[in-house]
Structures are given as structure tokens and as C-alpha cells.
């Protein structure tokens, strides 16, 4: 009795490839948008300006119509041009595509901002959402910074910032 050899179908390969392609398309925004871990030293080094400031109420720092900027009240300059202290500074509010970008219009209270050099009249964040550190009740939320605890006292964090800023080379592009 003669048996015909079994034919192996390659029909499963295109299905597997199409499933992989669909998964890649679905997961790409998540994989690309996730910010890379950054240490406090790297964040300080990447930042031309570091400021402590206050957002009075939620929604108070909404972009001016047509400008794409958010106004931020700087209370103290921790690194960079001291003339930025005690006045409003403009923050760019048009993130590049596929990048996590903090929305200050949804925040209130005191925050520390890590900013890159002023470009086109506004500052950009040095490192996506990691560039915004909340300050409340004498405590700082530093969970997003790779080498820092979730919370720490303000005075401890301030001392770390001052020490790292003193070691970092000054960026002439800060203004």
C-alpha cells in the first residue's frame, strides 16, 4: 500500500507574521513613549536651569491662546541664571511626538522643574515627566528619578541638588 507523503503547509507562517506585526504596531507607542531611567546627577547635568516654583490652582497655568506656552511662577533658582527667580517664566507646551510630556495645567502646588536652555522664548523640560518633582509639606516626591527614594525631606533633596549643581559644568545656553 502506497501512502502519499504528508504535505506540510506553510500557511501558519503568514498568520504568525501578521500577528507579530499587529502586536508591534499596538505595542510601539508604549515601548517608545516610556522614559528612560535617569539619575539625579544626569538630570542636573542635562538641565541648564532648575527652579522651584508654584502653581496656584489647578488650571491656572493654561497655555495662552495660540502660543503653546505655559506660564510658571519661579520662586527660587537652584541652578542657572538667578534673574529667573521671583518672576514668571514661559514653558514650552508642545511636546515632540511619541514622548511623555508633563502637563502643568493639571498640577497645583510647589514643584521643582528641570529645564533645558530657553529656545524660541520658552523653556523645554530636560527629561520628559522626570523633569517635574512635586514638593508638599516639606517632602519631595522623587519616585521617577532612578537613584532616589520615593519620598525624601526637602532639605535633603535641596542639599543633593546644590552639591550636584556645583559639580556640573555651567551651560552657557541658559541665557
N, C-alpha and C positions, 0 to 999 in steps of 0.2 A: 504494500500500500504506500502510495506516494503522498507525502504531505507537503503542501505548499509552504514555503518559508513565510514566517510571520513578518509582515512589513511593520517597521517601526515608523510611527508617524512623528513628524516634527511639528505637528500643529500646536503642541503645547508651548513651544518656544516663542512664537509671536505673542501669545497671551501673556506669558511671563514678562516679556519685554514691555508690553503695553501697560501692565500693572506697575512695573517698576517706573515707567515714565510718568504715570499718573501720580504715584507716590512722591516722586521727585518734584513734580510741579506743586503738589499740595504742601510738601514739607520745606520747600526752598525758602519761603518768606520767614519761617520760624528759624531755620538754620542761619540765614544771612542776617536777620534782624537781632539775634541775640548778641548783646555787647560782650566783648572780650573782657576777661578779668583784668583789672588794673589795680596796682598797689597805690598806696597813698604817695609814696615817693615819685612814682611815674606820673600820677595825676598832678602833683605840684610842679614837676618838671615840664609837663605839657602845657601848663597854664601860664599865660602872660599876666593875668590878673586873677586874684582870688579876693572875693568880697563877702562880707556879712551884710545882709540887708533884711528888709521887712516887707512882706506883702500884707497890707492892712486887712482886706477882707477877700473872700473868695470872689473871683471875677473882677477885682479891681485893676488887675494888670492885663486887661484885654488888649489885643492889638489895635492900634489906631487904624481907621478905615483906609485901605489901600496901601498901607506902609509895610505890613508884615513884621512889625516890630512890637515888642512888649516893653513897657517902661518898668524899671525896677529901682526902688529906693535903696541906695547904698548907704549903710551906716558906718562901716569901717572897712578900710582896705587892708588885707592881710598880706598881699603880695602885689607889686605893681605900682603904678602911678598913684601917689597919695591924693592927687587932685580929684580922683573919682569918689572920695569919701564924702558923705553928707549930701549927696545930690542924686538925681535920677540919672540912670544910665540906660541906654537902649540895648535890648537883647534881640537878636535875630529870631524870628518866629516862622521861618520857612525851612524845615529840615530837608536834607537831601533824601531822595527816595530810598526805601529799604533800610532805614536806620532808626533806632529808638531815639526819640527826641522828647525831652521833658516839656510839659505844658504848664507853664507857671500860672496861667489864668485859672487853673484848677487848684492851686495851692494857696494857703494863707499862713501867716506867722513868719518867724525868722528862718532864714536859710543861708547857707554858705554856698556860693556859686564859684565853680572853677571855670574860667573863661579863657578863650584863645584871643589873639590880637583882634583889635577893632578893624572891621572891614566894611566899607560902604556905609559907615555911620552907625553900625551896631556890632555887638559882641556875639560870638558864637560859643557854644558850650565846648569845653575841651574834650570831653569823652562821654557823649550821649547822656543817659539818665544818671550815670555815676557822678556827673558834674553838679548835682543838686544834693546837698546834705541838710536835712532838717535839724533845727535846734528848738528844743522845747524844755522848759523847766530846768535849765542848767545841764541838760543832757543832749548829746548829739547822736543821731541815727546814722551809723556808718556801715550798715549791713552790706551795701552794694560794693564797698571797697574791699578788695580781695584779702588784704592782710590786717584788717581791722575787726574789732569785735562788733556785734550788732549795735550795742549802745556803749557810750563812754561819756564821762564827765566833760563838759565844755572846756574847762581849764586844761585838762589833759590833752584834748584834741588840739586846742589852740597852741599849746607848747610844742606839740609834734609839728604842726604847720609852720610855726616860726623857725624851728630848727631846720626843717627841710627847705624852707624858702631861703634861709641864709646860705645853705649849701648849694642851691640851684643857681646856675648862671643866669644873670639878668637878660631878659629878652627885650631887645631894642624895639621890637614891633609893637610893644604895648602902648605906644603913643609918644 
